[in-house]
Amino acid sequence: MSDSSLAFAAHSASPSTPVPAPRTAIAKGSVEFKRSNRALFFGGFSTFSLLYCIQPLFPLLSQQFHLTPAQSSWSLSVSSGLLAISLVLLSAVSDRVGRKPLMVASMFSAAILTILSAFAQDYGQLLAIRAALGVALGGMPAVAMAYLGEEIEGPSLGLSMGLYIAGSAFGGMSGRLVASMLSDFLSWRWALGVLGVAGVLAAFEFWRSLPASKNFVPTTRGWNALPHAIKQHFSDQGLPWLFCLAFVLMGCFVSLYNYIGYRLLAAPFGLRQSTVGLLALLYLIGIFSSVWAGRLVDRLGRRGVLWIMLSLMLSGILLTLFDSLPLIVIGMALATFGFFASHSIASSWVSRRARAPQALASAFYLLFYYLGSSLIGSASGMMWGFDGWTGVIIMLSLCLGGGVLIALRLRHLQPLGARVAVG
């Protein structure tokens, strides 16, 4: 990330006089490395659990509020869509006020809104609260990526980013699993309330564990500098392609989990809500694959690994076309493995390649990421109405095929000089 050799200390013996200090990266094996990884793991857990806990509840919302599958998916699409927009604005705010304060505020606000969503009286209220949740969560994902890029030493960035993605995978698994189980035996309101309380606890642990930034330098540029920064990132030879890849990755992955429940609850499978929710355990594979991919990239580079992980995800999605429950589960597992590995690789590539303002580059990656969740997720619901699961898979296969082509193109991307040691 930043190559600046000097940064101002956050506090000094004389508070009115900033003291320049050498840039100090957090080294692997240090206490600060463990604390930052633990904190960001909780951050990823909270973001994904609170955002996606609504996903397995779609069939229940369809029943209670008399909704189509596409309409029920709006409870997720509205959150991810507004998250996509807010994270760009809030990442610019973080370049002025700092990383940690904004992330802490984001996590506590999102947890409280999730608790409030349990008391929604109608679907309109639920959508309004979920929209506010998306705005609140905008202060977490891109800022977390920028924090890691600024504070973690280069050779260990892939591992740290992988652990953050692993926390996201664990959150996505826990949110879906807890929501499925509690909604089956109690109600969807209990499910959201319990997860909101868990989000408050995760936010407290994040605040307690995350080391204060040492290399963050507040920007002195105003909002009028934003167009130049945007132009800089989009004129890069690699970043726009990585942004497009984020759109495809998350759009396909979230669509897969959005509608698999409708398929497995219906004939010929006829599974219970809690049984379908057990598919969330496949996120354990994602926890492994994100960390594994981070270590592999630190050794071999991103170019030769990314396209293989995307191809694996595409293969898994195609397997779900078979009317065999074991093959469907294997396909979901392969797709989950490929998604989290690919996301770990692509997101760390953005953090490694981006020039200042780095948080804005991470924000654009995640802007496309969550727009993919919202737009492809909604479009997949329309394809479900047109041709059921086959229609969904045809659409996702075409999107992922384009993603593989993007990854193959990135194999020929020239590194940004000596500062990009691994790609």
Salt bridges, closest charged atoms under 4 A:
ASP3 OD2 - ARG419 NE 2.87
GLU32 OE2 - LYS214 NZ 3.20
ASP95 OD1 - ARG99 NH1 2.73
GLU150 OE2 - ARG99 NH2 2.34
ASP184 OD2 - ARG272 NH2 3.14
GLU205 OE2 - ARG38 NE 3.37
GLU205 OE2 - ARG208 NH2 2.89
ASP236 OD2 - ARG353 NE 2.73
ASP323 OD1 - ARG263 NH2 2.59
